[in-house]
Amino acid sequence: MNNRQDMKQSVVAVSARQAFRRSPTLGLVDEMEAARQAGQDVLSLSTPSFPRHTDLPLAPLSLGLRLSAPEGDPGLRDATRGALFGRWTLPEHELCITAGAKAALFAILRILGEPGERVVVTAPAWPSYDDIVRLAGHQPIAYQPRYDEGFRLDVGVLTRLLADTGARALLLANPGNPTGVIATTAELEGAMAACAAAGALLVLDESFSEIIAEPQAWADSAVAAHPNLVVINSFSKNHHLQGQRVAACMVHASLREDFIAVHQALMSSAPSLGQAAALAALQAGKRTDYSASRAIAVELIRRAGWSCLPNQGTFYHFPYLPDPADTLARLRAVGLFGLTGDIFGAPYANHLRLCFGRPVAEMAEILRRVDAAGLLVKD
């Protein structure tokens, strides 16, 4: 395959004028609620089911019901740097607390330059990425690694893509959502070198940094400090604080003032109660052990005969379904609702995002229902 053909298969440009989409995740929630209202007993295959926090000490509420400094509460910033970015050595980067990961992404993309810049989004990708790029006034360009190649980055293709499109940023989720794949050191070093050569930012979204199945692979998944490196993290998944709107971003000192100016114009600062909850979660030091639920998901995939890469991080698997239409119909018949892979990129339509971020009993019930749908082979 020549370079042009390779590029044509790996890259899809999406118009910046395309209408914004409603969140597929929230759409799934609405579908399930409608089914419940109709008297059905339904469960989600693709979204987490978190326990409610009932024991977080809220002594950090000394933050009060007030605006914090635009870059976030100093105590939370200090605690977050060690807790969420401990494996990074970034002496010239500064940590800013943001009103969720979406706000962090918007702020960093908004300072790229004039409207209409290109941003490479590595697929399969969280659908909101494209919308955030457009909201910032830019054009998303999809780079689509292949399932049969382990969703691994082809640094040569990526280098040519950045050079040919003039993209100002590369956005990469690590670990991948929905793939559960952790980028290797070589992949990140290659991506960083490609971005540096192109004058582009490498924006890493590490929102699942505390949900890791292969600790050594995660420890190795980092690069040397560079002014063009941006690292974003979130308390939403890592500490079950969805809805609190609190995340963190490491930006080089040269970008700090512009980044804060955009975020402050958008949100003033992250909500004080969310920051208090984040600090309390860090001080409590609790981590959810998903190993038992993950084991049930692995059993489900094996007995269903689905092809799937091992989960290295996140609480997602992304199995390939031989007959997705029939499979999803049979799952719906037993009250199981899921997100198909095409919402993460058109080439992934035969995949399903399977989430094991839930209590063991709920995961066992999902396994029972999949068996009732006639999709499992008996051991």
N, C-alpha and C positions, 0 to 999 in steps of 0.2 A: 504494500500500500504506500503510495507516495504521500508527501507531507500535506498537500492540499486536500487529498481524500481523507487523510487522518484528521485534519482540522475540521473538515466538513462534518464528519461523524461525531466529533467530540464537542462541538460548539453550536449553540443555538442562541441567536439574538432575539431578545424580546423587546417589543416597542415600549418606550418610556411613556407613551400615551395610553397604554392599555389600562382599562378600568381596574380599580382596586377590587380585590376579592374579599368576601367575608371569610373569616377563619374557618377552615374545614373542621378543625377540632370543635369549635363552638357550634358549628352546624351539626356535627355528630351528637353533641350534647342536646341540641334542640330535638333532633330526631328521636333520641332515646326518651326524652321527657314526653313527647307526643305519644310514644308507644306506652309509656307508663300511665298516662292519662287515659289511654284506651284499655287499661287493665292488664297489660303485659308485664311480665317479670323479665327485665332486660339487664344485660351487663355489657360494658365496653371491652373490646379486645385490644384497643389501641391507645387508651389514655389511662393514666395512673389513678389509683384510689388511695389517697393519703389519709393517715390517721389525723384527727384533730389535735392541735396542741392544747393541752389542758394543764400542763405543769411547767411552762416556761416562767422563770422568775422575772417579773417585770420591774425589778429595781432599776434597770437602765431607763425607765420612764422619766428619770431625771432630765432626759432630753426635753421632756415637756411637749405640750401641744403648740409648737412654734416652728418657725423656719430655722433649719440649721444653716451653717455656712454652705454656700453653693456647692462646694466640693465634698460636703458630707461632714458628719460629726467626727472630730479628731480621734476620739476613743474607738469608734467603729473602724475608722480608716486604719489605725494601727493594728487592731486585732485582725482585720481582714487581710492585710498584707501577708502576715505570717500564715494565716489559716487557709486562704484560698490560692495564694500565689507563692507558697513556700518553696516550691521546687524551681522557681525562676530567680535568676540573678540579673536584676535590671536596675543598676544603681542610678541611672539617669532618667528613669521613668517615675512618674508620680501616680498615686492612686486616687481616683475620684469615685465617690459613691453616686450612683445614678438611680433614677426612678424606674428601675427595671432594665433588663437587657435590651429591650427594644429602644428605649431612650438613649442608651449608650451607643447602639448601632447608628441610630439616626444622627446623633451629635457628631460622631466621627466621620460619617459619610457626608454630612452637610458641609464640613470644612475642607472637602477635597479640592474644591475649585468652583468654577462657574457651572451653572446647571447644564446638564447634558453629558457629563463625564460618564465613562463606562466603568462598571464594577463587575468583576468576574465572581460568580456565585458557584461554589462547588456543590454539585448534586450527588446523590439525592439530598435535598435540602428542605429545611423547615420552610413552609410556604410563605411565611411572613417576611423572609429575607427579600424576596423580589419586591414586595409591596413597600418595605422600608426604603429600599434603594430608590424606587420611584418617588416616594414621598419626599426624599431628600433632593429630588429634582434630577436624578441620574437614570442611566439605562443599564438594567441587569443583563449580563451575558452569561449563559449557563455553560459551565464546563461539566461534562457528564461522564465520569469514570464508569467502567463496566463491571457488572456483577461477576462475570466469569473471570475477571482479572482481580477479584477481591476488593473492588472499589478503591484500588490503589491509585495514587496520583502518578501520572506520566509527566515527569518534570520537563521532558523535551517538548511535549505538546503544550504544557502550561507556559513554558518560556516563549514559544512562538505565539501563543494566544495573546499574552500580555503585550508582546512587541507589535503584533499585527493590529490589535484593536486600540492600542494606546490607553488601556485601562489604567485607572488610578488606584485601584484597590483590588485585592483578592480576599474573598470572605470564605472562611473554612470553619466548620464545626468540628471540634475535637474534644471528646469522642464524637463520632458522627451520629446525628439524629436524622434518620431512623436506623442507620446501618449498625451502630454499636461498634464501629471500627475505630481503632486508635491509630493516628498517623505515626509512621516511623520517624526516627531521627533523620534518616536520609531524605525522606519526603519533605519534612519541614525545612531542612537545610537547603534543599533544592528550591522549594517554594520561596524561601526568604531571599536566596540569591537571585532568583528570577524577578522578584518584586523590586529588590534593590537596583538591579540593572535597568528596570523599566521605570524607576522613579515612582513605584506604587507602594501602597501600604499592604502589609500582610495582617489581616484582622482575624484573630483566632477567637472563636466563641467556645469557651470551656465551661458551659453551664452545667455540665455533668461531671465536674472534676472530682467530686467526692463519691461517685457511684462507679467504681472501677472493679472489674473482674480480674484484670491482669496487671497487678501493681508495678511489676518491673517494666512492662511495655509503657505504662504511663509515666514512670519516673524518667525513662529515656526519651520521652516525647517532648523535647524542648530544644531551643536553639540559643545561640549566643545573643546577647543584647544587641539591638540595632535600632536606630532612630525611627525606622519605618515599621517597626513591630508594634502592634496593638493587641492587648489581651483582655478579653471581657469574661466576667464570671457572674454568677447569679446565686441568690439564696433560694430561689423559687423551687427548683428541683432538689438541690443539694441539702436543703434544710426544711423542706416542706412548707415554704412560706409563700405559696402561690397567692396572688391577690394583694400582697403587701407592697409590691412595686419597689423592690430594692435590689440593686445589683452593684457591681464594681467594675472599674475599667482602669487598666494600666496604660498610660500614654506617655510618650517621651515628653520631657520638659518643654521642648520647643513647640509642642502642640497643645499644651495644657490650657493656656489662656483662651484660645479660640474654642477649644472643646467645652470648657466651662461656660463660656459666653453663650454658646448655642443651647446647652442644657439648661442654663438659668433662664433663658428666654422662653424655653419650652415648658419647664416644670418648676422654676425657682430652685427647688432642691428636692431630693427624695423625701417622701413623707416621714415625719419624725417618728410616728408610731411604727412604721415599717423598719426604720433604722434601729429603734429600740428592740423590736422583736429579733432583728438580725443579730444584734449584739448579745441578746439573751441566749439565742441559739448557739452562738459561738462559745459563750461562757459555759453553757450546759455540756457542750462537747459530745452530744449524742450523734450516733450514726445509725441509720436503718440498715439491717442486714437482710439483703434480698436473696441470699444464696438458696434458701429453700424454695422460694417462689420461682427463682431462675431455674432450678432443677426441674420443676414441674413443667415449665415452658419448654425446656430442652426435651423432656419426655414427650410432650405433645407434638413437637415438630418431628421427632424421630418416628413416632407411631403413625403420624399422618403421612409420612413419606415425603415431606417437603424438603427441598434443598435450601440450606441456610448456612451462612458464615457464622463462626463462633462469635458470641457476644464478648467483647473486650471491655466495654464500658457503656454507660447509660443503662436504663432498664427496658431496652427495646431489642427485639430480634426483627429481622427483615426477610422472612422466608419467601422463597419463590414458589408460587402456586401453579401447578400444571394446568388447571382449569379454574381460573378465578371466578368466573360468573357462576358456575355450578357450586363451587365451594362457598361463596358468599351467600348464595341463596339458601343453602342448607344450614349455614350458621345463623342466618336471620330467622329461620324457622324454629330454632331453639333459643331465640332471644339473645343472640350474640351479635353486636354491631361493631364493625371495624372500618379502618381507614385503608383504602387501597393505595398502592404505591404510586399511582399516577399523580397524586397531589404533591408528591415530592420531586416530580420530573416525569415527563411523558414516557421515557424509555423503561420506566419501572412499574408499568401498569399491572404486571403479573405478580407483584409483590404485595405483602400485607404487613403493616406495622403491628407487631404483637408485643404488648406491654405486660411485663411481669412486676411492675411497680405497684404492688397491691398485697394485702394480707394473704397468707398461705391458704386459708380456708376459701377465699374468693378465687384464688388461682386453681385450687382443686375443683371448685364448682365449674369453672370454665372448662377444665379437662373433662369433667363428667358430661357436660353438655356437648362438647365436640364429639365425644364418643357416642352420645345419643343421636347425633346427626349422621352417624355412620361413616365418619371420616377417619377413625383410628383402627389400626391393625391390632389384634389381640396379641399380647406377648405369649 
